[in-house]
Amino acid sequence: MGEPRILILHKPFNRLDKNGKAYIHDFLKTLKFEGKIMLLASHNAPDLTMACDKVYEFKDKHLVQGEIA
């Protein structure tokens, strides 16, 4: 994967069991500690709020709600 400065992930927690989600959360925390910028897309707000500093909601390609986390 190299050393990207920005990482874009689409539904990184989708269809994962409890252990898989925990692994991804730990992985994202490590990347955050390393200073990586991550853009995550998900339909599950609780997963995002656990993994992200800021969460925004979009509908039909428009920002409908400001920061929710």
N, C-alpha and C positions, 0 to 999 in steps of 0.2 A: 504494500500500500504506500510505501514511501513515508514522507513526513509532511502531509498536507497541513497548511495553516488553518484552513477552514474545512470542516467536515459536515456534509449534508446527509441526513439520514431520514428516510421515509418509513414511518411506522416501525421503528427499531424494536418495539416490545410486542408486536403483533404475533399471536399464536405461540408465545413462549410460556412455559410453565413457571412456577414460582422461582425455581432455581435459575432458570434462564434469565428472567427479569432481574434478579439480584446480580447476576454476572454482568449484564449490560449496564446496570446502574453503577456498579463498581468500576467498570471500564470507562464510562463517561466521566465519573469523578476523577479518575486518573488523568484523562485527557484535559479536563478542566484545570487540574493542578498544574499541568504542563503548559497551560496558557493557550490551549487550542480554542478556536471559536467553533461552536456547533449550532447548526440549524436543524431542528427536529420537527417532523410533521407527525401528528397522531390525532386520533379521534378520542383518545382516553386522557383527559386532563389530569387525573391523579398521577399517572406515570410521568407526565411532563413536569408537574409541580415538584415531584421528588427529584428529578434530574436536572432541572433548569433554574437559573436565577430569575429569568423573566419569561412569562408566557403570555401570548397574545392570541385572541380568537379572530378568525376570519370566516366570512360566509360569502359565497359567490365572488371570490377574489377581492373582497373589501374587508378592511378592519372594522369589526362590529363592536369590539370591546377592547379597551386598553389593557394595560398590564393586569393580569389576574393572579399572578403569583408573587 
